[in-house]
């Protein structure tokens, strides 16, 4: 949130801060669950719109000074160029975008009584969002006037780096958190809001490209916790090698604990992928950068055999996606260039699905028991509906 001089009014509220959950749930019910899901493709939940409403309720003096509301990428681009813009992709990530009307959501603005002037001019992701100011260029030792031609969130950007742009294509990341991100051409939604749908970097009014995202909060961070607790003196490479020498599914030594941790993360991906399949995402191959958890052969093998879907590893990451996006926005190359020049490092195919499938169903039984207990004791979780 910035004032008319682009000065920050308060620290940003990070995406996983849950202070606005109840505000979002109330909006979901009062706008109407079916209307919210069919137009926004999401519940207002804990997204930016609800967080802005929290500021309005709890910090009115700050709220009254707001000139513009920006996602971090919009803010950084504004500081670089002096021009304030946003994109459909960014607005959808904040749950401000109505996909049916192809405009900022009147439902959200009316319900929370937000001014439409809070939102800057909307441009294509791949377009000129301004030119580098002289004062900034001199401080960064860059050329004055370099255009800013692309900005996107981390997962859409990662998908671009892997050439995941067309319906049916799927990307995965397994860093601190884990994500499966698939592209669909349908304005559909999960009735239980277990997945989130946003405008992908190449979404247009008459060409739906919806990024369907499922997030697993505990992936690499869980693997790191295990390392810190039980094997801090060892490198990840050593732990991965040790884990590769023990059998699937048992827990006794450090090696077993490391392996079971990585299998558990893979099972969480399988659980999420099953939800996405129920919502029309049926990947044949999942693309991923050879980084983070995918550096582990144990995890990669567990992922492939648990999900039954082959993984194509690429030498790619978000920074490459940002460079490619800027190149497309500047007109140096096209989306078609990505599809013709993207080469995989390695393809890993399922080889022993049966033992993983048996263990996954044991894992899922434990998960459902735990969720049921949580559902009974935590009022905020009472709306959870378990899958079969």
KASUL-V508152 format. One line per field, one symbol per residue. ss: DSSP state (h for helix, s for strand, l for the rest). A space follows every 10 residues. Layout:
ss=???
//
This chain:
ss=lslllllsll llllllllll hhhhhhhhhh hlhhhhhhhh lllllllhhh hhhhhhhhlh hhhllllsll lhhhhhhhhh hlllssshhh hhhlllssll llsslhhhhh hhlllhhhll ssslllllll sllhhhhhhh llllllslll lllhhhhhhh hlllllllls sssslllsss ssssllllll lllllssssl lllsllslls sssssslllh hhhhhhhhhh lllllhhhhh hhhhllllll lllhhhhhhh hhhhhhhhhh hhhhhhhhll llllsssssl lhhhhlhhhh hhhhhhhlls sssslllhhh hhhhhhhhhl llllhhhhhh hllllsssll llhhhhhhhh hhhhhhhhhh hhhhhhhlhh hlllllll
//
